[in-house]
Amino acid sequence: MDQIKTGKFIAYLRKQHNLTQEALGEKLGVTNKTVSRWENANYMPDIEMLQLLSKELNVSVNELLAGEFLSDEEFRKRRMKMSSLFPKRARFPSRKEKLISKRNGAKNIQRCLFCLGFF
């Protein structure tokens, strides 16, 4: 992600929609200074603001972050690349798996107690 490229892209899109920094800021609930800071690469919009900005400027969040329009193929490639950076969600065990685990744990405790001569 190139912050300068993203900022220039936001400025380009804003001008294509015939919006001033002040008008875009009003639609998004921020000041014109904030929009200026994004465009000059002093700040980046947070993720929630990226979503609002992408809707207002009719582009995807990925395109905003890339700082350019993406073809369908390029979009898929970048999505796959991004998804590989994040680990898969942790899967929680089902109720059945929990019961099996408890039974196996209880059996192991019984075996240990048997070996120690308690049974």
TORKOL-4160 file (C-alpha; in steps of 0.2 Angstrom, whole numbers, padded with zeros to 4 digits, m for minus):
119
<pt num="1" X="0000" Y="0000" Z="0000"/>
<pt num="2" X="0007" Y="0017" Z="m0006"/>
<pt num="3" X="0000" Y="0031" Z="0005"/>
<pt num="4" X="0005" Y="0044" Z="m0008"/>
<pt num="5" X="m0003" Y="0034" Z="m0022"/>
<pt num="6" X="m0019" Y="0032" Z="m0012"/>
<pt num="7" X="m0020" Y="0050" Z="m0008"/>
<pt num="8" X="m0018" Y="0055" Z="m0026"/>
<pt num="9" X="m0031" Y="0042" Z="m0031"/>
<pt num="10" X="m0044" Y="0049" Z="m0018"/>
<pt num="11" X="m0041" Y="0067" Z="m0025"/>
<pt num="12" X="m0043" Y="0061" Z="m0043"/>
<pt num="13" X="m0059" Y="0052" Z="m0038"/>
<pt num="14" X="m0066" Y="0067" Z="m0029"/>
<pt num="15" X="m0063" Y="0078" Z="m0044"/>
<pt num="16" X="m0071" Y="0066" Z="m0055"/>
<pt num="17" X="m0087" Y="0067" Z="m0045"/>
<pt num="18" X="m0086" Y="0086" Z="m0045"/>
<pt num="19" X="m0084" Y="0087" Z="m0026"/>
<pt num="20" X="m0074" Y="0099" Z="m0016"/>
<pt num="21" X="m0064" Y="0093" Z="m0001"/>
<pt num="22" X="m0077" Y="0102" Z="0010"/>
<pt num="23" X="m0092" Y="0093" Z="0001"/>
<pt num="24" X="m0084" Y="0076" Z="0002"/>
<pt num="25" X="m0080" Y="0080" Z="0020"/>
<pt num="26" X="m0098" Y="0084" Z="0024"/>
<pt num="27" X="m0104" Y="0068" Z="0016"/>
<pt num="28" X="m0092" Y="0058" Z="0026"/>
<pt num="29" X="m0094" Y="0068" Z="0042"/>
<pt num="30" X="m0076" Y="0074" Z="0043"/>
<pt num="31" X="m0068" Y="0091" Z="0040"/>
<pt num="32" X="m0061" Y="0097" Z="0024"/>
<pt num="33" X="m0044" Y="0097" Z="0032"/>
<pt num="34" X="m0045" Y="0079" Z="0035"/>
<pt num="35" X="m0049" Y="0075" Z="0017"/>
<pt num="36" X="m0034" Y="0086" Z="0012"/>
<pt num="37" X="m0023" Y="0076" Z="0024"/>
<pt num="38" X="m0028" Y="0060" Z="0016"/>
<pt num="39" X="m0025" Y="0067" Z="m0002"/>
<pt num="40" X="m0008" Y="0074" Z="0004"/>
<pt num="41" X="m0003" Y="0057" Z="0012"/>
<pt num="42" X="m0002" Y="0065" Z="0029"/>
<pt num="43" X="m0015" Y="0053" Z="0036"/>
<pt num="44" X="m0024" Y="0037" Z="0030"/>
<pt num="45" X="m0043" Y="0035" Z="0033"/>
<pt num="46" X="m0047" Y="0021" Z="0046"/>
<pt num="47" X="m0055" Y="0006" Z="0040"/>
<pt num="48" X="m0073" Y="0012" Z="0043"/>
<pt num="49" X="m0070" Y="0028" Z="0034"/>
<pt num="50" X="m0062" Y="0018" Z="0019"/>
<pt num="51" X="m0079" Y="0009" Z="0018"/>
<pt num="52" X="m0089" Y="0025" Z="0017"/>
<pt num="53" X="m0076" Y="0033" Z="0006"/>
<pt num="54" X="m0077" Y="0018" Z="m0006"/>
<pt num="55" X="m0096" Y="0019" Z="m0007"/>
<pt num="56" X="m0096" Y="0038" Z="m0010"/>
<pt num="57" X="m0083" Y="0037" Z="m0024"/>
<pt num="58" X="m0090" Y="0021" Z="m0032"/>
<pt num="59" X="m0074" Y="0011" Z="m0030"/>
<pt num="60" X="m0069" Y="m0004" Z="m0019"/>
<pt num="61" X="m0059" Y="m0003" Z="m0003"/>
<pt num="62" X="m0045" Y="m0013" Z="m0012"/>
<pt num="63" X="m0044" Y="0000" Z="m0026"/>
<pt num="64" X="m0043" Y="0014" Z="m0014"/>
<pt num="65" X="m0029" Y="0005" Z="m0005"/>
<pt num="66" X="m0020" Y="0001" Z="m0021"/>
<pt num="67" X="m0022" Y="0019" Z="m0027"/>
<pt num="68" X="m0028" Y="0013" Z="m0044"/>
<pt num="69" X="m0043" Y="0005" Z="m0053"/>
<pt num="70" X="m0041" Y="m0014" Z="m0053"/>
<pt num="71" X="m0047" Y="m0026" Z="m0067"/>
<pt num="72" X="m0057" Y="m0041" Z="m0061"/>
<pt num="73" X="m0041" Y="m0052" Z="m0063"/>
<pt num="74" X="m0030" Y="m0041" Z="m0053"/>
<pt num="75" X="m0043" Y="m0039" Z="m0040"/>
<pt num="76" X="m0044" Y="m0058" Z="m0038"/>
<pt num="77" X="m0025" Y="m0059" Z="m0037"/>
<pt num="78" X="m0024" Y="m0046" Z="m0023"/>
<pt num="79" X="m0038" Y="m0053" Z="m0013"/>
<pt num="80" X="m0030" Y="m0070" Z="m0013"/>
<pt num="81" X="m0013" Y="m0062" Z="m0008"/>
<pt num="82" X="m0022" Y="m0052" Z="0006"/>
<pt num="83" X="m0031" Y="m0068" Z="0012"/>
<pt num="84" X="m0015" Y="m0078" Z="0013"/>
<pt num="85" X="m0008" Y="m0065" Z="0025"/>
<pt num="86" X="m0021" Y="m0068" Z="0038"/>
<pt num="87" X="m0022" Y="m0084" Z="0047"/>
<pt num="88" X="m0038" Y="m0094" Z="0046"/>
<pt num="89" X="m0051" Y="m0092" Z="0059"/>
<pt num="90" X="m0049" Y="m0103" Z="0074"/>
<pt num="91" X="m0062" Y="m0117" Z="0074"/>
<pt num="92" X="m0071" Y="m0120" Z="0090"/>
<pt num="93" X="m0074" Y="m0139" Z="0094"/>
<pt num="94" X="m0091" Y="m0146" Z="0092"/>
<pt num="95" X="m0101" Y="m0152" Z="0107"/>
<pt num="96" X="m0097" Y="m0170" Z="0102"/>
<pt num="97" X="m0078" Y="m0166" Z="0100"/>
<pt num="98" X="m0078" Y="m0159" Z="0118"/>
<pt num="99" X="m0087" Y="m0174" Z="0125"/>
<pt num="100" X="m0074" Y="m0186" Z="0117"/>
<pt num="101" X="m0060" Y="m0175" Z="0123"/>
<pt num="102" X="m0067" Y="m0176" Z="0141"/>
<pt num="103" X="m0069" Y="m0195" Z="0140"/>
<pt num="104" X="m0051" Y="m0197" Z="0134"/>
<pt num="105" X="m0045" Y="m0186" Z="0147"/>
<pt num="106" X="m0055" Y="m0196" Z="0160"/>
<pt num="107" X="m0048" Y="m0212" Z="0154"/>
<pt num="108" X="m0030" Y="m0205" Z="0155"/>
<pt num="109" X="m0033" Y="m0200" Z="0173"/>
<pt num="110" X="m0040" Y="m0218" Z="0177"/>
<pt num="111" X="m0024" Y="m0226" Z="0168"/>
<pt num="112" X="m0013" Y="m0215" Z="0179"/>
<pt num="113" X="m0022" Y="m0219" Z="0195"/>
<pt num="114" X="m0021" Y="m0237" Z="0190"/>
<pt num="115" X="m0003" Y="m0237" Z="0187"/>
<pt num="116" X="0000" Y="m0228" Z="0204"/>
<pt num="117" X="m0010" Y="m0242" Z="0212"/>
<pt num="118" X="m0026" Y="m0233" Z="0217"/>
<pt num="119" X="m0037" Y="m0246" Z="0207"/>
